[in-house]
Amino acid sequence: MLVNEIFCKSILSRSRLYGCDFSINPYRGCEHACIYCYAPYILREQREWGSFVDVKVNAPEILVKDLLRAKRGVIYISSVTDPYQPLEKKYELTRKILEILKDTKFFVSIQTKSSLVLRDIDLLKKMDCEVGFTITTLDENVKKVFEPNSSSIKERLEALRKLKEAGISTYIFFGPILPFLSDKKLANTIKTFSEVKPDYILIDKLNIKSTSHWMKIKKVLEKNYPNLVEKWERILFSRSNYYLKVKKRLKKYLKKAKIKYEFCY
């Protein structure tokens, strides 16, 4: 892992994501190295994703300046990196950013795959915020293939439970749904989600951003799930109704569990 300490000119960016006004990304690059991640293709990053992290060491100081020009709104942490990837233990950029934001009137929405967020529970309890965990599957073996360096699913669910018990709003981002992997034992997945009592669940399909994006995913499938390669190609590149069928099944289980939900597709 190549770690570069860099200086940024701004840290609070306008966001086009639904429900968010701004985004903050303390790092460029991510140690979690998730195979399906869209970030490198949006950023047009040529370096191998998961092999480097640029640490924006002056982010807290720049945020103070950026906030002077920003109107009150929703801040999303983070859109193209994980704010609680392992390097956060050393640099504590996300914690320093939260310390600044807790004294403002901005609503803060955090999304992560790491239980490290529990370290900052003292700050989160003082903020107008929510914390969400991305979960694509309950199968730890699938997790290890597609999200090799992230916290285990068990750790994420336990962290969400503890946050909820502390009075902090929580959500689960169930996505991207990986065909024939994420939807195995779907009823049990929703039951497990309901047991940690998230305020709501967001659900999304796998979105391919470019040919190179698909080729990276395909390479992993060929090695670990060769029987799924052609099936995924049909779903992702033809007029398949696979995701519509998954949506129908999910709605049935979610309504039974009485959990608020929203589909992103």
N, C-alpha and C positions, 0 to 999 in steps of 0.2 A: 504494500500500500504506500503510494507516494503522497505525502502530506505537504501542501504548500501553504504558507501563511501569506495572505494577500490583504490589500487595503481596498475597500470599496468606496465609491463616490456617493452611492445612495443604497438604502436597504429596504425602504418602504416603497413597494411598487404597486401601481394600479393593477387590479385584477379583473379579468373577464370571466372568472368562474362564477357560476350561479350562486347568489347569496353572499358573495364576498366583494368588498370594496378595495381591499388592499391585500398584498401577500408579503411575507417576510421569509427569506431563505438565508439563514446564517452560514450555510455551506453551499458550495457548488461541487457536485459529485456526492456519492453516497456509498458507504461501506457495506450496506446491506446487499448490494449487487443483485437486486431482483431482476430476473430474466425478462419479465414482461414490461418493465418500467418504460414509460413513454418519455421521461425527462430528457435523455440524451438526444432524442430526435427533435424535440421542441427547441432545445437549446442549440441544436446543430453542433453538438460536441463530438469532436473527432477522436478524443482519447477513449480508451476502453472503459466503459462504465463499470465502476466497482474496483478499479485499480488506482484511483486517485481521489483525493478530497482537497479542495481549496477552502481554507479556513479564513473567513472574513473577520480578521482579528479586531478591526475597529468598528464592527457593526453596532455595538451599543452606543458609542459616541455619535455615530452618524444618525442613528435612529432618533436621538434627542433633537437633532437639527431637522430631520425630515418631518417629525410630528408637528413642528411649528407651522408648517405649511399645509398640513392635512386636515380635512374636515372630518368630524366624527363619523365612524362607520364600523364595518366588520373587518377585522384583520385575520387572515388565514396563515397559520404557521404549520407546514410549509408546502408549497405547491410543486417544487421540483427537487426536493431533497427530504431526508428525514431529520427533523430537528433534534431527535434523541438518538442518533446513531452513536456508536461507541466513542468516537472522538469527543462527544459532548461531555463525557466524564472528565476529560482533561481541560477543555477550553471553557466550558460552562457559558457559552454564548447565548443559548436559549434561555438559561436561567437569568442571565443579566438583562436580556431583552424583556422577560416577564417582570422583572423588578421595576423596569421603567414603565411598562404598560399598566401595571396594577394601580398606578396613581393617575391614570387617564380615564376617559369615559368611553374608550373603544371596547367593543365586544371582541373577544379573542377566541378563535376556533383553531384548535390544535389537532393535527392528524399524525399518527405515528404507528410504527410496528414494534415499538420498544417499551418495555416495562420501566425503563429508566425515568420515565415521566413521573413516577411515584416519588422520586427525589424532591420534586418541586411542589409537592402537595400543599406545603405550607403557604406558598404564594398563590396557588390556584384557588385555595379556599377564600382568598381575599379579593378575587377578581370576578368580573362578569365574563364568564368563559364556558367553554365546553371542550371535552377531550374525546377524540374518536380513535378507534383502533381499526386498522385495515386487517381484515381476515378473509382469506380466499378459500380456506379449507380447514377442516378439523383434523385432517390427516397430517401428522408431523413429518411423515416421509415425503409427501408431496411438497410440504413447506420447505423442506431441506433442499429439494431440487430447484424450486422456483424462487425461493427467498433465503438463500444459503446462510447469510450472516445476521439475520433478524432474530428477535426474541421468539421463543417457542409460542405456539398457540395457547398452551396452558398458562404461560406467564402473562400473556396479553389479557386473557379472560379474567385472571385473578387480579391483575392491575385495574381493569375496568370495574370489577366488583368493589375494590377498595376505594376507588375514586367516587363511585356512586354512594358508598356508605359514608364518605366524607362530605356529602352534600353537593358534589360537583356534577354538573350535567355531562352525560356521556352519550356516545353513539357508536355504532359499528358500521364500518364501510365494508359491505360484503361484495368484494370485487377486486380485480376483475374475475368474473365467473369463468373458470377454466373448464371447457367442455369435457364432460365425462369424468371429471375429477372433483370439481367443486360441488357438483350436484349429486354426488353419491350420498345416499342416506340423508336426503334433503330435510326430511321431517325431523330427524334427530339433530341436524345442524341448527334449525330454527328453535327447537326445544332447548338446546344448549345455550343459544343466544339469550333466550327469554329468561333463563335462570340467573343471569348476571344483571338483568333489568336495565338495559340501555334505554335512554329516552326515545330513541328512534333508530331505524336502520336505513342506510342508503345502499342501493344495489346497482351494480353496473356490469356490463358485458366487457369482453376483451376487445379493445379497439386497436387496430394495427395502424401505425403512423407512417410506415414506409416499407419498401422492399427489404431494406437492411434490418429493420425491426423484426419482420417476419422471419428472415433467415436466421437470426439469432435464436428466436424461439424454436424454430423448426429443428435446429441443430440439437437443442436440448431434448426435444421430443424424440428425435431419431435415436438418441443414446438411451433414454430412460423409458419412453413409451412409444416405441416404433409403430405399434398397432393403431395409434391415434393420429398419425401424421395426415393421412388422407382424409380422415373424418374432420379434423380441424380445418383443412383446406376447403372442404365443401361448406362448412359452416361459415367460415370467415370470408370466403371469396365467391360465394354463389348466393342465390336467393333462398337461403335455408330458413326454416321456421323454428329452428332449434331454440333460440333465445326467447321466442314468443311462448313456446311450450314450457320452458323453465319459469318464465314470468307467471304463467297460469298456475303452475304447481306452487310457486312461492306465495302467491296471493292467498291460496287456500290455507297454507300452514301459518302464515303471518296473521291472518284474521282469527284463526283458531287460538293462536298464542296471544292475541290482543296487543300486538306491538305496532306502534306507528311506523310507517315505512314510506319510502319514496324510491321510484325507479329512475335511474339516470338515462334510460334508453326506452 
